[in-house]
Amino acid sequence: MRGDDGVGSVIAERLQELAKGSLLVIDAETVPENYLGVLLDSKPEVALFIDAVDFGGEVGEWALVPLSVLGDKVPTTHTVSLKLLGQILESNGTECLLLAIQPKQIGFGAPMSEEVASAAERIVQMLAQVFGLAVSRPAEMSGEVHGDE
């Protein structure tokens, strides 16, 4: 309902379909803190948060960064700082990363932009390869950790 801000949910839903339960995928929407207990109980080696973040890049560009490098007040729609969640998880042995995707529009009622929707599909393809999930079509990724439109 907020344009490109839904990109994390779109990617999570697609990965849930592909994983068929073989990978813990949580669509936390705007309340990742509600899933802290699940994450602590499952003791993952890595937690990957995916969100639209205005980091000044080109629309649809993405960057993979450790949560520990984020400032305390990263502009997101989440009520609890992702950095704080990362600190809790990391103190329990989980490496925490953020896949930040540069949005174009996050206004209420705005549709997802074509650039971000395209980036989301490429990210799904890339993550499916990383996690060994069967995909419906071959990925067109260059293998970069950082990409753009």
Rosetta blueprint (number, residue, H / E / L):
1 M L
2 R L
3 G H
4 D H
5 D H
6 G H
7 V H
8 G H
9 S H
10 V H
11 I H
12 A H
13 E H
14 R H
15 L H
16 Q H
17 E H
18 L H
19 A H
20 K L
21 G L
22 S L
23 L L
24 L L
25 V L
26 I L
27 D L
28 A L
29 E L
30 T L
31 V L
32 P H
33 E H
34 N H
35 Y H
36 L H
37 G H
38 V H
39 L H
40 L H
41 D H
42 S H
43 K L
44 P L
45 E L
46 V E
47 A E
48 L E
49 F E
50 I E
51 D E
52 A E
53 V L
54 D L
55 F L
56 G L
57 G L
58 E L
59 V L
60 G L
61 E L
62 W E
63 A E
64 L E
65 V E
66 P E
67 L H
68 S H
69 V H
70 L L
71 G L
72 D L
73 K L
74 V L
75 P L
76 T L
77 T L
78 H L
79 T L
80 V L
81 S L
82 L H
83 K H
84 L H
85 L H
86 G H
87 Q H
88 I H
89 L H
90 E H
91 S L
92 N L
93 G L
94 T L
95 E E
96 C E
97 L E
98 L E
99 L E
100 A E
101 I E
102 Q L
103 P L
104 K L
105 Q L
106 I L
107 G L
108 F L
109 G L
110 A L
111 P L
112 M L
113 S L
114 E H
115 E H
116 V H
117 A H
118 S H
119 A H
120 A H
121 E H
122 R H
123 I H
124 V H
125 Q H
126 M H
127 L H
128 A H
129 Q H
130 V H
131 F L
132 G L
133 L L
134 A L
135 V L
136 S L
137 R L
138 P L
139 A L
140 E L
141 M L
142 S L
143 G L
144 E L
145 V L
146 H L
147 G E
148 D L
149 E L
